[in-house]
């Protein structure tokens, strides 16, 4: 089992039940990242908004508060944007921040 850094998770990394939740989320994370990328590349902002909303709600329940927070920022930007060029750059920045946050946890998968 990987050595989890408690500072990275809101769940207790010494509790077997919490570790099970963390690992369930981690198993799905690469697939979620791939889906986020493909939806963004397709320019499907409505679907991207739904995915961000799902991550905003689900991630904290599995101990991934930073992913939830970052996904919420992206979701809010997508909801309030009229998709002008300036806003597209901000959406891209927030999307990149979400991917960076997600990718920061991949180190726990192959440990």
C-alpha distance (Angstrom), angle and dihedral (degrees) to the residues before:
residue distance angle dihedral
X1 . . .
X2 3.81 . .
X3 3.76 120.4 .
X4 3.81 105.0 -110.5
X5 3.79 121.2 -150.4
X6 3.82 106.6 -131.8
X7 3.81 90.2 -150.1
X8 3.82 88.6 65.5
X9 3.82 96.1 55.2
X10 3.78 137.0 53.2
X11 3.82 90.7 -152.3
X12 3.80 122.6 78.2
X13 3.80 107.7 -93.6
X14 3.80 90.4 -160.5
X15 3.82 93.3 58.6
X16 3.83 114.3 89.1
X17 3.82 93.3 -146.5
X18 3.79 91.7 51.2
X19 3.80 91.2 46.7
X20 3.80 88.5 53.2
X21 3.82 90.0 55.3
X22 3.80 91.9 47.0
X23 3.79 91.6 50.4
X24 3.81 92.6 47.6
X25 3.79 89.7 56.0
X26 3.80 92.8 43.8
X27 3.81 91.3 52.7
X28 3.81 89.9 57.6
X29 3.80 96.3 40.7
X30 3.83 99.4 88.3
X31 3.80 90.0 50.6
X32 3.80 91.0 48.4
X33 3.80 90.7 50.5
X34 3.82 91.4 50.1
X35 3.80 91.0 49.4
X36 3.80 92.3 48.4
X37 3.80 90.3 51.3
X38 3.80 95.7 47.2
X39 3.82 93.4 46.7
X40 3.81 91.1 48.3
X41 3.80 92.2 47.5
X42 3.81 88.9 51.8
X43 3.81 89.1 52.6
X44 3.80 91.8 -125.5
X45 3.80 97.0 151.7
X46 3.79 93.5 170.0
X47 3.82 91.5 58.0
X48 3.81 90.8 42.0
X49 3.80 88.5 53.8
X50 3.83 90.7 53.0
X51 3.80 91.5 48.6
X52 3.80 91.5 49.2
X53 3.80 89.6 48.5
X54 3.81 91.0 51.3
X55 3.81 92.1 49.5
X56 3.80 91.4 46.2
X57 3.79 89.3 57.0
X58 3.80 101.7 35.3
X59 3.80 104.6 39.1
X60 3.83 97.7 65.9
X61 3.80 91.2 50.6
X62 3.79 88.6 59.6
X63 3.80 93.5 46.2
X64 3.80 98.1 -94.8
X65 3.80 101.9 118.8
X66 3.84 94.9 155.3
X67 3.81 91.2 56.9
X68 3.80 90.4 48.5
X69 3.78 92.4 50.1
X70 3.80 93.8 47.6
X71 3.81 92.0 45.7
X72 3.82 88.9 51.5
X73 3.79 90.9 54.4
X74 3.81 90.6 51.5
X75 3.80 91.6 46.0
X76 3.80 92.0 51.6
X77 3.80 91.7 48.7
X78 3.80 90.8 50.5
X79 3.82 91.7 48.6
X80 3.79 95.2 50.4
X81 3.79 99.5 36.3
X82 3.77 124.7 100.7
X83 3.82 87.2 -160.8
X84 3.78 97.6 -113.3
X85 3.80 117.3 159.5
X86 3.83 95.3 -97.6
X87 3.76 90.7 50.0
X88 3.79 91.6 46.9
X89 3.80 88.2 59.6
X90 3.81 90.1 50.8
X91 3.80 90.7 47.3
X92 3.82 89.2 50.8
X93 3.80 90.7 50.0
X94 3.80 91.9 50.0
X95 3.79 91.5 44.1
X96 3.82 89.7 51.5
X97 3.82 89.6 49.3
X98 3.81 90.0 53.0
X99 3.81 92.1 50.1
X100 3.80 90.8 47.3
X101 3.81 90.4 51.2
X102 3.82 91.6 48.6
X103 3.79 92.8 45.4
X104 3.80 91.3 52.0
X105 3.81 88.1 70.2
X106 3.82 96.4 50.3
X107 3.79 89.5 86.5
X108 3.79 87.4 75.0
X109 3.80 94.3 58.5
X110 3.79 101.5 64.8
X111 3.79 97.5 33.0
